[in-house]
């Protein structure tokens, strides 16, 4: 082979290699790199796995070249920071009050995909959250109901009656397990669990502000405070506790364990709710993120979340009559939950709960009160009426206002007044410390009163 032929062959090889490299780098014929969506969620790890697999096998995932979905479950307090970080695409599942607040604070960007907007505009107004200019800030993808898991084996072990509603737990008989260092209830922190957050607001609305806080304080006395709804579900499913707040999906999961757990709607106190999804302000993949929402609202997506979570779809679709039958049985037991009121006091109420009930120091004193009260009742030295008078002293607390220095009772009006102020972390810490201080002082006085009776 002469030199010219060799040179020509080398030139051809160089050209072919150059074309190959160019194709790899620039993909001029429409080749696309697979997208990985980052989604902040309140779903449990098991639910994350199920929804991921279902979505990735869908036509929509393939059409939009989405190769994976990474879910992260984090505290609500971090959501705004993540929405503005440029590292998160979507927020999926959680409390409406949180979505409404973040919408007002500019953490979400409007949903604009034509196909998606067309579907959303056909939904009932209560399923759509709109911004000040009427744009779509979030959309609900399913409906469900909150109740509680009751473990009959636990109740039988301690000779406890079955609670028919949340108010049943104010009966001092439910303090009895404290004598064996056990807890009747497993209750998640409202700042970490949407179930606990809504249950807390529901109790305050059903029983009234003052009596609601008294009931919540007694429940906190009877409860092991946990950091997630999954933990509460598992403890009730296993019979470690007798009662735990839960949404219907977790309740049915607990029943399947076959260890005495049943999901029930407390009489007249079931809370219907919706599960929203929203697009992060700085979403790195806004088009593909909206494709995920498009799938959730598609017939396939709606049937999937009905199957996985026992959600009622927000669209009229076929193939889920069994879910509708389940909810039909609950219809007369649903309480008309006021989400607007919950939003007005959400930060104040959750911070108060954390400081007066869930704080480790405050809760330890509540446990001492409960144990001593149970001992006194066993000895016939404390009547039920005397106990109820004790409970009246526990809540709502009178605190030293951290901004004025004046003594003020934690009323509904006061909670509304300071709620927006608590968006500031420093102010929230001040309020937390004021509530905790008042709680510890009050609980110590009550404890001394009980000791004098023995």
C-alpha positions in Angstrom: 0.0 0.0 0.0 1.6 3.3 -1.1 1.9 6.4 1.1 -1.0 8.2 -0.6 -3.5 5.3 0.0 -2.4 5.0 3.6 -2.8 8.8 4.1 -6.3 8.6 2.6 -7.2 5.7 4.9 -6.0 7.5 8.0 -7.9 10.6 6.9 -11.1 8.6 6.6 -10.6 7.0 10.0 -10.0 10.5 11.6 -13.2 11.8 10.0 -15.3 8.8 11.2 -13.9 9.2 14.7 -14.6 12.9 14.7 -18.2 12.3 13.6 -18.6 9.7 16.3 -17.3 12.1 19.0 -19.5 14.9 17.7 -22.6 12.7 17.8 -21.7 11.6 21.3 -21.3 15.2 22.5 -24.0 17.0 20.6 -26.6 14.3 19.7 -27.8 16.3 16.6 -30.5 13.7 15.8 -32.5 14.2 19.1 -30.8 11.7 21.4 -31.6 12.6 25.0 -29.9 11.9 28.3 -32.2 10.3 30.9 -33.5 12.7 33.6 -33.5 11.9 37.3 -36.3 13.7 39.1 -35.7 14.8 42.8 -38.9 14.8 44.8 -39.5 15.8 48.4 -42.3 13.7 49.8 -44.1 12.6 53.0 -44.5 9.1 51.7 -43.0 6.2 53.6 -40.0 4.4 52.1 -42.2 1.5 51.2 -44.7 3.8 49.4 -41.8 5.6 47.7 -40.6 2.3 46.2 -44.1 1.4 44.9 -44.9 4.7 43.3 -41.4 4.9 41.7 -41.7 1.5 40.1 -45.2 2.3 38.8 -44.2 5.6 37.3 -41.0 4.4 35.7 -42.9 1.7 33.8 -45.4 4.2 32.4 -45.5 5.6 28.9 -45.2 9.1 30.2 -41.9 8.4 31.9 -40.5 7.0 28.7 -41.9 9.8 26.5 -40.2 12.4 28.7 -36.9 10.4 29.0 -37.2 10.1 32.8 -34.9 7.3 33.9 -35.3 7.6 37.6 -37.1 9.2 40.5 -35.3 10.0 43.8 -37.6 10.6 46.8 -36.5 12.4 50.0 -38.5 12.6 53.2 -37.6 15.7 55.2 -39.1 17.9 57.9 -41.6 20.6 56.7 -39.3 23.2 58.2 -36.7 22.5 55.4 -39.2 22.6 52.5 -38.9 26.3 51.6 -35.1 26.2 51.6 -35.1 23.1 49.3 -37.7 24.7 47.0 -35.3 27.6 46.4 -32.1 25.5 46.3 -32.3 24.4 42.7 -31.8 20.8 43.8 -35.4 19.7 44.0 -38.1 19.4 41.3 -41.3 18.6 43.1 -43.1 18.4 46.5 -45.5 15.5 46.7 -47.9 14.6 49.5 -48.3 16.6 52.7 -50.7 18.9 54.4 -52.6 21.5 52.5 -51.9 24.2 55.1 -48.2 23.7 54.4 -48.7 24.0 50.6 -50.8 27.1 51.0 -48.2 28.8 53.2 -45.3 27.9 50.9 -47.4 29.1 47.9 -47.8 32.5 49.6 -44.1 32.6 50.4 -43.1 32.1 46.8 -41.6 28.6 47.2 -43.5 27.1 44.2 -43.6 28.1 40.6 -46.9 27.9 38.6 -47.9 24.8 36.7 -48.1 25.8 33.0 -47.9 22.6 30.8 -50.8 22.9 28.4 -52.0 19.2 28.7 -51.7 19.4 32.5 -53.5 22.7 32.9 -56.3 21.4 30.7 -56.9 18.5 33.1 -56.5 20.7 36.3 -59.0 23.2 35.0 -61.6 20.4 34.9 -61.1 19.5 38.5 -63.3 20.7 41.4 -62.0 24.0 42.8 -61.2 22.5 46.2 -58.5 20.3 44.5 -56.6 23.3 43.1 -54.5 25.8 45.0 -54.1 29.1 43.1 -51.8 32.0 43.6 -52.7 35.7 43.9 -52.8 36.0 40.1 -55.0 32.9 39.6 -52.1 30.7 38.5 -52.0 27.0 39.5 -49.7 26.8 42.6 -50.5 23.2 43.6 -53.0 20.4 42.6 -54.4 17.6 44.7 -54.0 14.1 43.2 -56.0 12.1 45.7 -58.4 12.2 48.7 -58.2 10.2 51.9 -59.3 10.1 55.5 -57.6 10.2 58.9 -58.7 8.1 61.8 -56.8 5.9 64.2 -55.4 2.4 64.5 -56.7 0.5 67.6 -54.9 -2.6 68.8 -57.5 -4.9 70.5 -54.8 -7.2 71.9 -53.1 -4.3 73.7 -56.4 -3.1 75.1 -57.2 -6.6 76.3 -53.8 -7.0 77.9 -54.3 -3.9 80.1 -58.1 -4.3 80.6 -58.9 -1.1 78.7 -62.1 -0.2 77.0 -62.1 0.5 73.3 -62.0 4.2 72.6 -64.9 5.3 70.4 -63.5 8.8 69.8 -60.4 10.8 70.7 -62.2 12.3 73.7 -62.5 8.7 75.2 -58.7 8.9 76.0 -59.3 11.6 78.6 -60.7 8.8 80.8 -57.9 8.2 83.5 -58.2 4.4 82.9 -55.9 4.9 79.9 -53.1 6.0 82.3 -52.9 2.5 83.7 -50.2 1.2 81.3 -47.8 3.9 82.6 -47.5 1.8 85.8 -45.9 -0.9 83.6 -43.7 1.7 81.8 -45.9 1.2 78.7 -47.9 3.7 76.7 -51.5 3.5 75.5 -50.9 5.8 72.6 -48.1 6.4 70.0 -48.3 10.0 68.8 -46.0 11.6 66.2 -44.6 15.1 66.5 -46.8 17.5 64.5 -43.8 19.1 63.0 -42.7 15.8 61.5 -46.0 14.1 60.7 -48.8 15.5 58.6 -51.1 12.9 60.2 -50.3 14.2 63.7 -50.6 17.8 62.5 -54.1 17.4 61.1 -55.2 15.3 64.1 -54.0 18.0 66.4 -55.9 20.7 64.5 -59.0 18.4 64.3 -59.1 17.8 68.0 -58.8 21.6 68.7 -61.7 22.2 66.3 -63.9 19.4 67.5 -63.5 19.9 71.2 -62.9 23.6 71.2 -59.6 25.4 71.9 -59.3 25.0 75.7 -60.8 21.5 76.0 -58.9 20.5 72.9 -55.5 21.4 74.5 -56.5 19.6 77.7 -57.2 16.5 75.7 -54.0 16.8 73.7 -52.0 17.2 76.9 -53.6 14.1 78.4 -52.9 12.2 75.2 -49.3 13.4 75.3 -49.2 12.1 78.9 -50.4 8.6 77.8 -48.3 8.6 74.7 -44.8 7.7 73.5 -43.9 10.7 71.3 -42.3 9.4 68.0 -40.8 11.1 65.0 -42.9 9.6 62.2 -46.3 8.3 61.3 -44.6 5.1 60.2 -43.3 4.5 63.7 -46.7 5.1 65.2 -48.3 2.8 62.7 -45.8 0.0 63.4 -46.1 0.2 67.1 -49.9 0.0 66.9 -49.7 -2.8 64.3 -47.4 -4.8 66.6 -49.5 -4.2 69.8 -46.8 -2.2 71.5 -49.4 0.5 72.0 -53.2 0.5 71.8 -53.9 3.6 69.7 -52.2 5.6 67.0 -53.4 8.3 64.6 -53.2 7.1 61.0 -54.5 7.7 57.5 -56.5 4.9 55.9 -53.6 3.4 53.9 -51.5 3.0 57.0 -54.5 1.7 58.9 -55.1 -1.1 56.4 -51.4 -1.9 56.4 -51.5 -2.3 60.2 -54.6 -4.6 59.9 -52.7 -6.9 57.5 -50.1 -7.7 60.2 -52.8 -9.8 61.9 -51.8 -8.9 65.4 -55.0 -7.3 66.7 -54.9 -3.9 64.9 -57.9 -2.4 63.2 -58.4 0.9 61.5 -61.3 2.9 62.7 -62.8 6.3 62.3 -63.4 7.9 65.7 -67.1 8.5 66.0 -68.0 11.6 64.1 -64.3 12.7 64.0 -62.9 11.4 60.7 -61.0 14.0 58.8 -61.2 14.0 55.0 -58.1 15.4 53.4 -56.4 15.9 50.0 -52.8 15.2 49.0 -51.2 17.9 46.8 -48.2 18.1 44.6 -46.4 21.3 43.6 -43.5 22.4 41.4 -40.4 23.8 43.2 -39.5 27.4 42.5 -36.0 26.5 41.2 -36.9 23.1 39.8 -34.0 21.9 37.6 -36.4 19.9 35.4 -39.7 21.8 35.3 -41.0 20.1 32.1 -40.3 16.6 33.3 -41.5 17.4 36.8 -44.8 18.4 35.3 -44.9 15.2 33.3 -44.8 13.3 36.7 -47.9 15.3 37.8 -49.5 14.5 34.4 -49.0 10.8 35.1 -50.4 11.2 38.7 -53.6 12.7 37.2 -53.8 10.2 34.3 -56.2 7.3 34.6 -53.2 5.0 35.1 -51.8 7.2 37.9 -55.1 7.7 39.6 -55.7 3.9 39.7 -52.2 3.4 41.0 -52.5 5.7 44.0 -55.9 4.2 44.7 -54.4 0.8 44.8 -51.3 1.8 46.8 -52.6 4.3 49.3 -56.4 3.7 49.3 -56.9 7.2 47.9 -60.1 8.3 46.3 -59.1 9.7 42.9 -59.8 13.4 42.2 -60.9 12.5 38.6 -63.8 10.4 37.5 -62.2 7.1 36.4 -63.3 3.5 36.2 -61.9 0.4 37.9 -61.8 1.6 41.5 -65.3 0.9 42.8 -63.9 -1.0 45.8 -62.3 2.2 47.1 -65.5 4.1 46.7 -67.3 1.4 48.7 -64.9 1.7 51.5 -65.4 5.5 51.8 -69.1 5.2 51.4 -69.2 3.3 54.7 -67.4 6.2 56.4 -69.6 9.0 55.0 -71.6 9.7 58.2 -68.4 9.8 60.4 -66.6 12.7 58.7 -66.0 15.9 60.6 -66.1 19.2 58.6 -62.5 20.2 59.1 -61.7 23.9 58.8 -58.4 24.2 56.9 -58.6 27.9 56.8 -58.6 28.1 60.6 -55.9 25.5 60.8 -53.7 27.6 58.5 -54.2 30.7 60.7 -52.8 29.1 63.8 -50.6 26.3 62.4 -47.2 27.6 63.4 -48.4 28.7 66.9 -50.2 25.4 67.6 -47.4 23.1 66.4 -44.8 25.1 68.3 -46.9 25.0 71.5 -47.5 21.2 71.1 -43.7 20.7 70.7 -42.8 22.8 73.7 -45.6 21.9 76.2 -46.3 18.2 75.2 -43.5 16.7 73.1 -40.5 18.4 74.6 -38.5 15.7 76.5 -38.3 17.6 79.8 -42.0 18.6 79.7 -43.1 15.2 78.7 -41.1 13.5 81.5 -43.1 15.6 84.0 -46.4 14.7 82.3 -45.5 11.0 82.6 -44.8 11.5 86.3 -48.2 13.1 86.8 -49.8 10.3 84.9 -48.1 7.5 86.8 -48.8 9.1 90.2 -52.5 9.7 89.2 -52.8 6.1 88.2 -51.4 4.9 91.5 -53.7 7.2 93.5 -56.8 6.0 91.6 -55.8 2.3 92.2 -55.7 3.2 95.9 -59.0 5.0 95.8 -57.4 8.4 96.7 -58.2 10.1 93.4 -61.7 10.2 91.8 -62.4 10.7 88.2 -63.9 14.2 89.0 -60.8 15.1 90.9 -58.7 14.0 88.0 -60.6 16.2 85.6 -60.0 19.2 87.8 -56.3 18.4 87.8 -56.4 18.3 83.9 -58.0 21.7 83.8 -54.8 23.1 85.4 -52.6 21.6 82.7 -53.7 23.5 79.6 -53.9 25.9 77.9 -50.9 27.5 79.6 -50.4 31.1 80.7 -47.0 32.2 79.4 -44.7 35.2 79.6 -45.1 36.8 76.2 -41.5 36.8 74.8 -42.1 40.2 73.0 -43.9 42.2 75.7 -42.9 40.4 78.9 -46.6 40.3 80.0 -48.3 37.2 81.2 -50.8 36.0 78.6 -53.0 32.9 78.2 -52.5 30.9 75.1 -55.9 31.6 73.5 -57.1 31.1 70.0 -56.9 34.8 69.5 -53.3 35.0 70.8 -52.3 32.1 68.5 -53.7 33.9 65.5 -52.0 37.1 66.5 -48.5 35.6 66.7 -48.7 32.9 64.0 -47.1 34.9 61.2 -44.4 36.1 63.5 -43.3 32.5 64.1 -42.1 32.2 60.5 -38.9 33.8 61.8 -36.8 31.1 63.5 -35.5 33.4 66.3 -39.1 34.4 67.2 -40.2 30.7 67.1 -37.4 29.8 69.5 -38.4 32.6 71.9 -42.0 31.4 71.9 -40.9 27.7 72.3 -38.8 28.6 75.3 -41.6 30.7 76.9 -44.1 27.8 76.5 -41.6 25.2 77.8 -40.8 27.3 80.9 -44.5 27.8 81.7 -45.2 24.1 81.1 -42.5 22.9 83.5 -43.5 25.3 86.2 -47.2 24.3 85.9 -46.5 20.6 85.8 -44.3 20.8 88.9 -47.1 22.5 90.8 -49.6 19.9 89.7 -47.2 17.1 90.6 -46.8 18.5 94.1 -50.5 18.7 94.5 -50.9 15.0 93.6 -48.0 14.1 96.0 -49.9 15.8 98.8 -52.9 13.6 98.2 -50.8 10.4 98.7 
